[in-house]
Amino acid sequence: MMSAAQSQPTLESKLEALQCHFTWDLNPGPSKLFRVRDKLVDIGTEEGNRWLGHIYNLRGYIQYKLGFTEDAQSFFTKAAEAFCNIREADEGPWLVVNYGNLAWLHHLLGDQGKSQDYLSKVDALMQKYPSPPQHELHAETYAEKAWTLMKFSTDKQLLAVDYFEKAIGMQPEMVEWNSSYVLLLIKDLKRRLTGLKDDILEKMKIAKEQDPENLYLAVHYLEQRAKKGERIDEDEVRELGRRVLRNPVSSYSGMNDLIWVYRYNVSVDEAIALAEEAVVKHPDERYLKRCAALCYKWVTCRKNYPDQCKIERAIRLHEEVIALYPHSSLVKKIDLANIYTNKNQGLAKAEQMYQELLKMDLEPADTQMLLNKYADYLYVTGQGLDRSIDYHMKAAQIPHQSAFRRMSICALEKIKGTNWHPKFREIEEFLESLPQL
């Protein structure tokens, strides 16, 4: 008879073979975990959300990674309930990932008996609902893995696209999969700064027709039509705004993206009015305050912006949002510092805020963003081009590929191209020494 010590590797090998959040290489630092958690909270738990089971599964995993094990188990339990309610069945392949999460959680908590029970449940589901012969995974697993990677990883977007395509190929009737798939395509194009292709716009049109109540998709479709050069009727934008206001509050309502559409196709003032109307209608919803703060940032961060009333409103909103998102408000703190540069006698406050942020122990990606923003702030406020150059160099030196690194490198290359600055040679040598990421 095998001893417990001999059988343990067998249990661990079975756990490693599971398809679940614990085996999908999701290992970001606390900062990213808190950001994703806040995004999931802002989606809400409105009945009828077809992604509710996936949301609870991911929230359970994040809570475990943050050290909240009881919360993790509660969310995994809610995920199973949500899946069964949405699918109107007590069991099915949609529970494979959930049972895998529970097997891992009980293993990590030291309850190997319960862990083995959930492993057995996974085996039973796999036998009853096998994946098609030509596919490694079941469609439900591909879809959940794609949705999870879409929320977590910018470097795994193409993999998520592939998983969605496989899932949709097996179950094309799943409307929410196709909607998320085309939104992921748009997200990937934005990340790679690639222009919209006609075939993707056509896919968005078809997805919108299949999913007419998905306002998040409708807003993105309107945005992409505008980017392709189509003249967008302002009344069409306003009608979409009214529909969004009537819907339950959720980040999936499309409000954040809609105010961008207002900004470029109607006016910033109307974007502010829409966001303020939403805040008045739902004064306790932090997500809507975040949207309103963004609108005010657009106008009050402009150089020498004169309207002190709007600046005061922008400051109050940003302070509220920072308090409501205590673990994921770095960007809003930077925005608030920049708003203070236009407040009467506010430059000293802005500098103080930046100095406090620079002392924080941040993850490399966040440090890089902060250094890039501070370099821009120094240049815009006229506090010394040399200091701005130094901070752009510090941002570029961090070995993390991001838009902020690219912007700092571009700023340095622009200065180098003038050939007149005293640091011309130093910048040239610095850029030549930078490793390619």
N, C-alpha and C positions, 0 to 999 in steps of 0.2 A: 504493500500500500504506500502511495506517495505521501511524503510529509508535506506540511503546509509550506515549508520553505521551497520544496521542489515544485509545488503546484503554482506558486506565485508568479513565476515568469510566464506561465501559460495564460493566467488571468490578464497580466499586463499586455501580452501580445494581442489578446483578443480586444482589449480596450484600444490599443494603438490602431487596430484595423477598423475601428468604427468610423462612420461618417457623422461627425458632430462638431460643435464649436470648439471642443477641446483638442481636436486633431486637425483643424484647418489652418494652423499656423497664424493665429490671431494673437500677436504678442506686442501690442503697442504699450507705450508708457502710460502712467496715470493721467497725464494731460489729455491724451487722445481718448482714453477710456471715459473720462468725464464729459468730453465734448460729444462723443457718440451717445452716451447715456442721456444727456440733455436733449439731444435731437430726437431720441426715441420717446422721451417724456412729452416733447412738444407735438409729436404725431397724435398723441392722445389714445384713448381706448374706446372710441365711439363704436357702438354696436354696428356690425355690418362691415367693418374694416376687414377686408380679405387677408390682410397681412398681420392680423392681430396675433396669431400663434407664433409667427416668426419674430414679431416684436418682443413678445414675452420670452421666447427662447434666448434671444440675443441679450435682453436685459438681465436674464438670469446668469448668463455667462459673465457679463460685465460686473455684476454684483459680486460674483465669486472672485474675479480677478482683483476687485477692490477690497476684498476681505469681508464682505457681508454674506456669509454662507447661508444664514437662515433666509435672507431675502432671495438668494439664488434658488433655493429649493421651492420657495413660494412662487416665484415667477415660472419655474419649469412646470409646476403643477397647473398654473393658470394657462400656460401654453397648451398643455394637453387638452384642457377643457375647451379652450378657444378653437383648437383644430377640430375637435369632435362636434362642436356646435356649428361651425362654419361648414364642415363637410357633411353634417347631419348623419353621422355614423359613429359607432363606439370605437372602431379601430380602422386602421388603414395605413398605407405606406407613408403618409404624412407624419406618423408618429416615430419613424425610425430615428430621426435626428434627436427628437425630444427624449426618447428612451436612452439613446447614446449619451446625451448630456447627463441624465440621471445616473446612469451606470458610472460615469466618470466622477460625478460629484460624490456619490457614496463611497467610491474607492478612495478619493482624496480625503474624505472625512474619516476613513478607517473602518467603514462598515462594509466588509467584503461580501457578506451574505446578500445584502440588498443590491450591491453592485452586480453580483452574479445573477440575481433575479432579473434585473433589467437587461443584462446581456442575453439571457434566455428569451426575454420578450422580443428583443431585436431579432434574434435568430428565427423565432416563430413568424414574425412579420415578413422577414426576407424570404422564407420558404413559401408563405401564403401569397405574397405579392412580389414575385421575382421581377427583376429588371429585364427588359427585352434583351434577347440574345446579343444584339449588336451594340448594346450600351452597358457600360460598367455600373451605372447607378440608375435608380428609379427616377422618373421625371420629377416627382415631388422633392427628392433629395437634391437634384440638380438645381431646381428653382430656389430652394432655400439657401443653398450654398452660394448661388449667384447673387441673391438679394443681400446676403450677409457681407460678401466681399464688396459689393457696391457701397455699403455703408461704411466699411472699414478702410479699404486699401486703395489708394490711388495707383499703386504699382501693379495691381491685379485686376484692373478694369477689363482688359482684353480677355482674361480668363473668365471673368464673370459674364461677359458677352457670349463666350463660347458655351458656358453652362446654360444660359437662358435659351440659346438657340437649340441646344439638345432637348431641353425640357419642352419647349414650344413645339418642336418637331414631333415629339411623342404625344403631347396633349394640346393641340392647337386651339381647343375650345376654352382654355384658361385665359380669359380676357386680361386679368390683372398681371399675368406674367408678361404678356405682350406689351402692355402699357409700360411696365417697368423696364422692359428690354429697350424700347425706343428711347425712353428717358436716359437710360444708361449710355446709349449711343451718343446722345447729345452731350452728356457730361464728359465723355471721353474726348469728343471733338474739341470741347472748350479747353480741356486740360492740355491737349496737344496743339492748341492754337491752330486747328485745321478748319478750313471753311466747310460749311454745310453742303453736303452732296444732295443732288436732287432725289436720289433713291431713298435717302433717309427722311427727307421731308415727306415723300409719298408714304413711307411707313408710318410716320407720325399722323398723317391724315387718316389712314386706314384705322390705326389704333384709336384715334379720337372718335371715329364713327362707330367703332365697336364698343367704346367705353364712354358714352356721352355725358355721364355724370361725373367723370373724373376731371375736376376743374384744374387740378395741378397740371395735368396733361394739356388741357385746353390753353392754359396760360403759356406754357412752353411752346405750343404750336404757333400761337399768335406771335410770340417773341421771335421764333425762327423765320416766320414769314416776313417779318419786318427786316430781319438781318439779310434776307435774300433780296431785299430791295423793293418788296411789295409795299405799296402805300396802304397803311392801316387806317381805317375809318375810326376816328376818335370815339364815335358813339358805340362802336363795337367793343372798344376797350372799356368804356364806362358801363356797358351792359354786363360785361364779364365781372366788373368790379361789384356791381349790385348782386350778382349771383354768389360771388364769394362771401359778401357780407351776410347773406341769408343763410349760409351753410354753418354747421357747427365749427367751432374754432379748432383748427389743427394746422400744423405745418404742411400737411398734405392738401390743405384748401387752396394753396397757391398764392397766398397773400404776399409773401416775401418776393416772389418772382413777378407778381402782378405790379407791384410798385416800381419795379425796374422797367416794365413795359410802359407804365404811365410816364416815367421819367423821360424816356426817349421818344415816345409817340404822342403824348399829350402835354404834360408839363410837370415839373417838380412840385409846384404849388398844389396841383390836383392830387399828386401822389401823397403829399402831406395831409391834405384834407381827407382822403380816403383812409389813411392810417389812423388819423385822429378820430374819425367817425367810428372806426372799429374799436378803438380804445374806449371811447365813451360807451359804446354798446356792451363791451365786455371788459370792465375796468380791472378785473382781477386776473386777466389772462396775460401772463408774462411774455408769451410769444408775440402778441400784438404790440406790446410796448417795445419789444426789440425791433419790430418792423418800423414803428414810428421813429425810433431813435436813428435808424439807418437813413430815413428820409431827411431828418434834420442835419445829419452829418454831411449829406451831399451839399447842402447850401452853406452851413456855418463853418465848414473847414476851408472854404474858398479864401484866398489871400485877401486880407483887408475887408472882410465881410462886415458891413456896418450895422445890421439890424440887431441891436442888443436884446430886444424882446425874444426873438427867435433863438439867439445864443443862450439866453437864460433857460428857455424851454428845452433846448437841446441838452444842456448840462443836467437839468433835473431828470430828464428821461434816461440819460446815460447812467446817472448815479443809481436810479431805480433798477435798471437792467443789470448793472454790476452786482447789486445786492441780491437780485433774483437768480443770478447765475454765478454763484460764488466760486465755482471750480472751473468755469470755462469762459471767463470774461476778459482775457488778456487783450483781445482785439478791441473790445469796447473801452478798456482803460487807455489804450493808445489813442483811440478816436477822441476820447474825452480830453486828453492832453492837447491834442491838436485843435480842438474846439476852443480851449482856453487861450490859444494864441491870438484869437480875435476878440476876446472879452477885454473890456477896459481894465488896464493894469493886470492882465491875466498871464503875461509871458512868464513871470517868475513862478506862478503856479504850474504852468505847463512844464517848465524845466524841472521843478521839484518832483512832479509826477514821473517824468522820464527817469530821473536819477533813482527814484525808488524802484521802478521796474527793472532798471539795469542791475540792481543789487539782488534781484530775485534769483533763486536757483531753478532755472528753467531747463526743459529738455532742449537738445540741439536745434530742432526745427523751430521751436518757439523763440529761442535766443536769436537765431538767424533772422526771423521776421522782425523782431524788436530792433536789432541793430540796423537793418535796412530802413525801417521807419524812422529811427532816430537820426540816421544820416540825412534822410530827406528833410526832416524837421529842421535840422541845423542849417541846411542850405536855404530852405524857404524863408526861415526867420532871420536870415542874414547873420548868423552867429559864427560864421567862419567856414570857408570852403575847405580849408585844410583839415578841420575836425570832421567835416562831412566825409572827406576822402578816407580818413582813418577808419571811420565806422563802416563805410562800404567795404573796405578791405577786410575788416573783422568778419563781416557777414559772409563775404565770398570765401573766406578761409574755412568756414565750417563745412565739413564734407557731407553735405546733404543737398541733393538736387531739388530745387524748388523754384517757383516764380520769383521769390525774393532774392535768391542767389543770382538768378539771371538778371534781375533789375539792377542789382549792385554792380555786377560785372559790366553791364551796358553803361551805367553811369560813369564808371571808371574809364571805359573805352572812349566815351564821348569827351571826357576831360583830356585824356591822352592825345586824342585826335587834334586838339587845338595847338599842341606843341609849344604853348607859351607858359604853361603853369610851372612853377619851380619844382614841383614833384613829378614832372613829366617822365623823367628817367626812372624814378622809383616806381611809378605806376606801371610803366612798360615792363620792367623787370618782374614786378609782382604778378602781372597778368601772364607773363610767359612761364612763371613757375607754378601757376595754379594747376592742380591735377584735373584731368577730364573725368567727370563723374558719369 
